[in-house]
Amino acid sequence: MAGSLRLDGTGWTALAGRGLKIGYARGRTTDLGAFLMILYGIATCDTCRKARRALAEAGAEVTFRDLRAEPLTPDERAEFLAAFGDRLINRSSTTWRGLSETERAAAPDALLAAHPTLMKRPVVRAGATLTLGWSAATLDDLMAAGA
């Protein structure tokens, strides 16, 4: 498939589509309620609140991970950056606007380590699927991934 990236030895494949997703290469599927769903964001983010509400209304069981209270681990940052690249950095955020040009020039991993709220939100992990951002299409993608 054009736009695919296979991460060797893990059984995961990154798929480019309406929203970048990571799908399980063995093709296993399940419904939204059958696996743990984690929404990574911040409690004060309106988009994160909309996503949590929409997922709950769709019947998904969602664990919320507040990045201010519990920043991403180095492994999580590496995984998310491998999946989303520079799109993971929210360059329209208040935090970004407050950075100096020198700070902005840092590598994305270093930026996220120093400023966890620079991550574009939300990132939703639904089983083997990762999505970035939120829209009605994101909910559709998550529902389709679980079908």
C-alpha positions as CSV (number, residue, x, y, z in Angstrom):
1,M,0.0,0.0,0.0
2,A,1.4,3.4,-0.9
3,G,2.2,5.5,2.2
4,S,2.7,2.5,4.4
5,L,5.5,2.1,6.9
6,R,6.2,-1.2,8.4
7,L,8.0,-1.1,11.7
8,D,10.2,-4.2,11.7
9,G,9.7,-7.0,14.3
10,T,6.6,-5.4,16.0
11,G,3.7,-6.6,13.9
12,W,2.5,-2.9,13.4
13,T,1.9,-1.1,10.2
14,A,1.4,2.7,9.9
15,L,-1.3,3.5,7.4
16,A,-1.8,6.9,5.8
17,G,-5.4,7.8,5.4
18,R,-7.9,10.5,6.6
19,G,-6.1,10.3,9.9
20,L,-2.8,8.5,10.3
21,K,-3.5,5.2,12.0
22,I,-1.4,2.3,13.2
23,G,-3.2,-0.9,12.4
24,Y,-2.3,-4.4,13.6
25,A,-0.6,-6.1,10.7
26,R,-2.3,-9.5,11.4
27,G,-5.7,-7.9,10.7
28,R,-7.2,-8.5,14.1
29,T,-10.3,-6.5,14.7
30,T,-12.7,-5.9,17.6
31,D,-15.4,-3.4,18.7
32,L,-14.6,-0.2,20.6
33,G,-15.7,-1.6,23.9
34,A,-13.5,-4.7,23.7
35,F,-10.2,-3.0,24.3
36,L,-8.6,-0.3,26.4
37,M,-8.9,3.2,24.8
38,I,-6.6,5.9,26.1
39,L,-7.1,9.6,25.3
40,Y,-3.9,11.6,25.7
41,G,-4.5,15.3,26.3
42,I,-5.0,18.0,28.9
43,A,-8.0,18.5,31.1
44,T,-8.6,22.1,30.0
45,C,-8.5,21.4,26.3
46,D,-11.9,21.9,24.7
47,T,-11.1,19.5,21.9
48,C,-10.1,16.8,24.4
49,R,-13.4,17.3,26.2
50,K,-15.3,17.0,23.0
51,A,-13.5,13.8,22.1
52,R,-14.1,12.3,25.5
53,R,-17.8,13.1,25.3
54,A,-18.2,11.8,21.8
55,L,-16.4,8.5,22.6
56,A,-18.4,8.0,25.7
57,E,-21.6,8.6,23.7
58,A,-20.4,6.0,21.2
59,G,-20.1,3.5,24.0
60,A,-16.3,3.4,24.3
61,E,-14.6,3.0,27.6
62,V,-12.0,5.7,27.7
63,T,-9.1,6.3,30.1
64,F,-8.0,9.9,30.1
65,R,-4.3,10.7,30.4
66,D,-3.5,14.3,31.5
67,L,-0.2,15.2,30.0
68,R,0.4,17.9,32.6
69,A,0.1,15.4,35.4
70,E,1.7,12.5,33.6
71,P,3.9,13.5,30.6
72,L,4.7,11.0,27.8
73,T,7.5,8.6,28.5
74,P,10.5,8.5,26.2
75,D,9.1,5.3,24.6
76,E,5.7,6.9,24.0
77,R,7.2,10.1,22.5
78,A,9.3,7.9,20.1
79,E,6.2,5.9,19.2
80,F,4.0,8.9,18.6
81,L,6.8,10.7,16.6
82,A,7.3,7.6,14.5
83,A,3.6,7.6,13.7
84,F,2.9,11.3,13.3
85,G,6.2,13.0,12.7
86,D,6.3,16.8,13.1
87,R,2.5,16.9,13.0
88,L,2.7,15.9,16.7
89,I,3.9,19.4,17.6
90,N,1.1,21.9,18.0
91,R,2.7,25.0,16.4
92,S,-0.5,27.1,16.9
93,S,-0.6,26.6,20.7
94,T,0.0,29.3,23.4
95,T,3.0,27.3,24.6
96,W,4.6,27.4,21.1
97,R,4.0,31.1,20.8
98,G,5.8,31.6,24.1
99,L,9.0,29.8,23.0
100,S,12.0,31.6,21.8
101,E,13.4,30.9,18.3
102,T,16.2,28.9,19.8
103,E,13.7,26.7,21.7
104,R,11.6,26.2,18.6
105,A,14.6,24.9,16.7
106,A,15.0,22.0,19.1
107,A,14.2,18.4,18.0
108,P,10.5,17.4,18.4
109,D,11.4,14.8,21.1
110,A,13.3,17.4,23.2
111,L,10.4,19.9,22.8
112,L,7.8,17.4,24.0
113,A,10.1,16.3,26.9
114,A,10.5,19.9,28.0
115,H,6.9,21.1,27.2
116,P,4.4,18.2,27.2
117,T,1.5,20.5,26.3
118,L,3.1,21.2,22.9
119,M,1.6,17.9,21.7
120,K,-1.3,18.3,19.3
121,R,-4.3,16.9,21.1
122,P,-5.8,14.6,21.5
123,V,-4.0,11.4,20.6
124,V,-6.3,8.4,21.0
125,R,-5.0,4.9,21.4
126,A,-7.7,2.4,20.6
127,G,-6.2,-1.1,20.8
128,A,-3.7,-1.0,17.9
129,T,-4.9,2.2,16.4
130,L,-3.5,5.7,17.0
131,T,-5.2,8.9,15.9
132,L,-4.1,12.5,16.1
133,G,-6.5,15.4,16.5
134,W,-10.3,15.2,16.6
135,S,-13.1,15.5,14.2
136,A,-16.2,13.5,13.3
137,A,-14.0,11.7,10.8
138,T,-11.7,10.6,13.7
139,L,-14.7,9.0,15.5
140,D,-15.7,7.3,12.2
141,D,-12.1,6.0,11.8
142,L,-12.1,4.7,15.3
143,M,-15.4,3.0,14.8
144,A,-14.3,1.5,11.5
145,A,-11.1,0.2,13.1
146,G,-13.1,-1.5,15.8
147,A,-15.6,-3.0,13.4
